[in-house]
Amino acid sequence: MAQHTIRVKVQGVEHEAQVESRLLLVHFLREKLGLTGTHIGCDTTHCGACTVLLDGQPVKSCTVLAVQADGRDVMTVEGLEQNGKLHPVQEGFWQEHGLQCGYCTPGMMMTSYALLKSNPHPDEGEIRQAISGNLCRCTGYVNIVKAVQYAARQEQPV
Amino acid sequence: MIPAAFDYHAPTTLQDALALLQQHRDDAKVLSGGQSLLPLMKLRLGGAGHLVDIGRIPGLEYIKEEGGVLRIGGRTRESALERSDVIRQRYPLLVDTTAVIADPLVRNLATLGGNLAHGDPANDHPAAMLALRAEVVATGPKGARTIPIDKFFVGLFSTALAPDEILTEVRVPQAQPRSGGAYMKLERKVGDFATAATAVQLALGKGGEIASVGIALTNAGPTPVRAVEAERYLTGKQPTDATIAEAARLASSAATPSADRRGTVEYKRAMSRVLTSRALTRAITWAREH
């Protein structure tokens, strides 16, 4: 079975590992690096629970090979908090009760973070469009949208 | 779910990629965005002993108008098409199409070339490219050849690409004044394949008549369907409620969809008719305004 040495930056820190060709990025993050904040939901490219940023773009990490991330930058939900202070997106989900069971939350927050990076003041339609690849089975979309709007209202949202 | 074991190659030149394909032929698959291939491999519905990742080969992502042709690099991401100024200003059919492919996260990785080369009649770009009369550039060990889109889709998940060829470019005739297009898709939810969908590209003549028109249907048979009779009927006619309705009826009669959870054959055909009518109306409106 083919093994590859990969170097992947996760929240800016480089990690080197030996991985099998078929190892998925989400398993690399959770099992090799112990970053279990990224969830595995449907495992069929539908639900977006596994969303991480790959070179700044939100992608479904269950549908990316770990070897494809070699030499690239990954950011997971663990990268949002800085020096013990929650990111405005995290604060927004807290303040606006943007989660019920919390399963979709890491993916929702990564997509929202990427949205606010490229569009700091999205309208409701743009928010709903951006998160249309992230499913919330509690159907808590109203509060999720409010959470993103909360983050967008902060002085420096991202 | 984890794919069956395979070997992974990440060539950095097209020549190296082609050499790998030649070496492994039917046991190799090209990995572009991976948004169809990897799910198939995880579900063990398909696979290969070798994946040749073209993601590290420079020069395969571009969108440019040149010599009367819109040239799009094979590995161009759907999200790049969505954001492209030239596409947004001049190719409304492609704007409509990319916006309804899978979801925004998938579109950050999914590529135009992959969408076509996968040969899935449920994908959205095939019908769009049929309506646009595109050409596909296939690069193999002996160089590049051009395949007219009408000859590209040969069967379910099967295209005219040889095992040692890579889809490197898609060519679309450059947008002309008083031309327009539209893609109308009925889907149960974001990310679903089409219950029915119609792509239209047309140009209006001096007297407001339809000078030329391409109409194609998604998920309406084992390969993407070009509605030739409807195109022939409409060419040279003034667009009126009656001619649009008749063209839509002819287009829907070209559909041979399968019954599934998305609906019965009758329902899907009826939706083909409605969506064709709406796509024609939308394309005509654009053409009149541009």
Chai-1 contact restraints between the chains, C-beta under 6 A:
chainA,res_idxA,chainB,res_idxB,connection_type,confidence,min_distance_angstrom,max_distance_angstrom,comment,restraint_id
A,M1,B,A5,contact,1.0,0.0,6.0,A-B,restraint_1
A,A2,B,D7,contact,1.0,0.0,6.0,A-B,restraint_2
A,S21,B,F6,contact,1.0,0.0,6.0,A-B,restraint_3
A,S21,B,D7,contact,1.0,0.0,6.0,A-B,restraint_4
A,S21,B,Y8,contact,1.0,0.0,6.0,A-B,restraint_5
A,R22,B,I2,contact,1.0,0.0,6.0,A-B,restraint_6
A,R22,B,P3,contact,1.0,0.0,6.0,A-B,restraint_7
A,R22,B,A5,contact,1.0,0.0,6.0,A-B,restraint_8
A,D43,B,M1,contact,1.0,0.0,6.0,A-B,restraint_9
A,T44,B,P39,contact,1.0,0.0,6.0,A-B,restraint_10
A,T45,B,P39,contact,1.0,0.0,6.0,A-B,restraint_11
A,H46,B,G191,contact,1.0,0.0,6.0,A-B,restraint_12
A,G48,B,L105,contact,1.0,0.0,6.0,A-B,restraint_13
A,Q57,B,N108,contact,1.0,0.0,6.0,A-B,restraint_14
A,P58,B,L105,contact,1.0,0.0,6.0,A-B,restraint_15
A,V59,B,L105,contact,1.0,0.0,6.0,A-B,restraint_16
A,V59,B,N108,contact,1.0,0.0,6.0,A-B,restraint_17
A,V59,B,L109,contact,1.0,0.0,6.0,A-B,restraint_18
A,K60,B,L105,contact,1.0,0.0,6.0,A-B,restraint_19
A,T63,B,Q35,contact,1.0,0.0,6.0,A-B,restraint_20
A,T63,B,L38,contact,1.0,0.0,6.0,A-B,restraint_21
A,V67,B,Y8,contact,1.0,0.0,6.0,A-B,restraint_22
A,S132,B,D103,contact,1.0,0.0,6.0,A-B,restraint_23
A,S132,B,V190,contact,1.0,0.0,6.0,A-B,restraint_24
A,G133,B,D103,contact,1.0,0.0,6.0,A-B,restraint_25
A,G133,B,P104,contact,1.0,0.0,6.0,A-B,restraint_26
A,G133,B,L105,contact,1.0,0.0,6.0,A-B,restraint_27
